[in-house]
Amino acid sequence: MSTTTATLLKIIPCQCQLGEGVLWHDEQQAIYWLDIEACDLYRYYISSEVLEKFTLPQRMGSFAFTPVNNQIIAAFEQGFARYNFITSEIDWINQPELHIKGNRLNDGRVDKQGRFWAGSMVESTSTPKQKSALYCVDHQLNCHKKMDDLLISNSLCWNKAGDILYHADSPSHQIFQYDFCKEKAAISNKKLFATTNTSTFPDGSIVDAQDYLWNAQWGSSKVIRYNCNGEIDLSIVLPVSQPSCVTIGGENLDWLIITSAKQGLSSSALTKEPLSGNLFIYQLTGASGLVDPQCTICFNWSS
């Protein structure tokens, strides 16, 4: 039996169409997340309880912090870019799937070496065999394709040591783990880590300080904590059916923070789950988080 518990602490009523990409900024003691479909970036300071919203130039699937204040590296729908969400200054790095109609960039994260990774997803197909991929932007701003033959790249994260990569192609209902070469950013030795049922899609994931993986499971109303062997350690049932992404933050790194979505729900479903689209914060006992590394690829903007 798990010694970890999670108790609902707070709900931030943001009512996102597609809440995603949640990150904890430890220096600012703030939570950041996206509403992909509304093209909005949110920031919530936990001490003042101030909630800010920044309008984005296009949909953003994921992002990461950098050493430069207010500057992020972003996986916009059309490609990778450096972006200042205060000045709206944008500097495109690479647009690997700009030519593929119906694809956009989706879930992403920084590895322990400061490189930024993000995968794409197929939203609509122009050809029967249309696929998406997983990419890595290295310190020289080169963009490398690391996986292909995907539909919805998701659940990207690394273990505590940074030598195991986790990833899911959501429609497969499976999370895989790979050996990860930290020096070369090479992926090998694919192994099945966990499987969900056919009505549940593995979405965003995070690894905690105990090296357990937390996964938001779209369609199931659950966030699941897995041990290192892929066995379920804890199941949290939410009052919404579409939890979408998770992180761990808070002053003591013991808050589980979860985004959710209203997208695709009928009016009757929304009546039954009116909290859909909000941000949920759970107080953890028996588990804690790690501070995400910042993206350290080549930047040329001053703060």
Secondary structure as the mmCIF struct_conf table of DSSP 4:
data_model
#
loop_
_struct_conf.conf_type_id
_struct_conf.id
_struct_conf.beg_label_comp_id
_struct_conf.beg_label_asym_id
_struct_conf.beg_label_seq_id
_struct_conf.end_label_comp_id
_struct_conf.end_label_asym_id
_struct_conf.end_label_seq_id
STRN STRN1 THR A 5 ILE A 12
BEND BEND1 GLN A 17 GLN A 17
STRN STRN2 LEU A 18 LEU A 18
STRN STRN3 GLY A 19 HIS A 25
TURN_TY1_P TURN_TY1_P1 ASP A 26 GLN A 29
STRN STRN4 ALA A 30 ASP A 35
TURN_TY1_P TURN_TY1_P2 ILE A 36 CYS A 39
STRN STRN5 ASP A 40 TYR A 45
TURN_TY1_P TURN_TY1_P3 ILE A 46 SER A 48
STRN STRN6 LEU A 51 THR A 55
BEND BEND2 PRO A 57 GLN A 58
STRN STRN7 MET A 60 PHE A 65
BEND BEND3 PRO A 67 VAL A 68
TURN_TY1_P TURN_TY1_P4 ASN A 69 ASN A 70
STRN STRN8 GLN A 71 PHE A 76
TURN_TY1_P TURN_TY1_P5 GLU A 77 GLN A 78
STRN STRN9 GLY A 79 ASN A 84
TURN_TY1_P TURN_TY1_P6 PHE A 85 THR A 87
STRN STRN10 ILE A 90 ASN A 94
TURN_TY1_P TURN_TY1_P7 PRO A 96 HIS A 99
BEND BEND4 ILE A 100 ILE A 100
TURN_TY1_P TURN_TY1_P8 LYS A 101 GLY A 102
STRN STRN11 ASN A 103 VAL A 110
TURN_TY1_P TURN_TY1_P9 LYS A 112 GLN A 113
BEND BEND5 GLY A 114 GLY A 114
STRN STRN12 PHE A 116 VAL A 122
BEND BEND6 GLU A 123 SER A 124
BEND BEND7 SER A 126 THR A 127
TURN_TY1_P TURN_TY1_P10 PRO A 128 LYS A 129
STRN STRN13 SER A 132 VAL A 137
TURN_TY1_P TURN_TY1_P11 HIS A 139 GLN A 140
BEND BEND8 LEU A 141 LEU A 141
STRN STRN14 CYS A 143 LEU A 150
BEND BEND9 LEU A 151 LEU A 151
STRN STRN15 ILE A 152 ILE A 152
STRN STRN16 SER A 153 TRP A 158
TURN_TY1_P TURN_TY1_P12 LYS A 160 ALA A 161
BEND BEND10 GLY A 162 GLY A 162
STRN STRN17 ILE A 164 ASP A 169
HELX_RH_3T_P HELX_RH_3T_P1 SER A 170 SER A 172
STRN STRN18 GLN A 174 CYS A 181
TURN_TY1_P TURN_TY1_P13 LYS A 182 ALA A 185
STRN STRN19 ALA A 186 THR A 195
TURN_TY1_P TURN_TY1_P14 THR A 198 SER A 199
STRN STRN20 PHE A 201 VAL A 207
TURN_TY1_P TURN_TY1_P15 ALA A 209 GLN A 210
BEND BEND11 ASP A 211 ASP A 211
HELX_LH_PP_P HELX_LH_PP_P1 TYR A 212 TYR A 212
STRN STRN21 LEU A 213 TRP A 218
TURN_TY1_P TURN_TY1_P16 GLY A 219 SER A 221
STRN STRN22 LYS A 222 TYR A 226
TURN_TY1_P TURN_TY1_P17 CYS A 228 ASN A 229
BEND BEND12 GLY A 230 GLY A 230
STRN STRN23 ILE A 232 VAL A 237
BEND BEND13 PRO A 239 SER A 241
STRN STRN24 PRO A 243 GLY A 249
TURN_TY1_P TURN_TY1_P18 GLY A 250 LEU A 253
STRN STRN25 TRP A 255 SER A 260
STRN STRN26 ALA A 261 ALA A 261
TURN_TY1_P TURN_TY1_P19 GLN A 263 GLY A 264
HELX_RH_AL_P HELX_RH_AL_P1 SER A 267 LYS A 272
TURN_TY1_P TURN_TY1_P20 PRO A 274 GLY A 277
STRN STRN27 LEU A 279 THR A 285
BEND BEND14 GLY A 286 GLY A 286
HELX_LH_PP_P HELX_LH_PP_P2 VAL A 291 CYS A 295
BEND BEND15 ILE A 297 ILE A 297
#
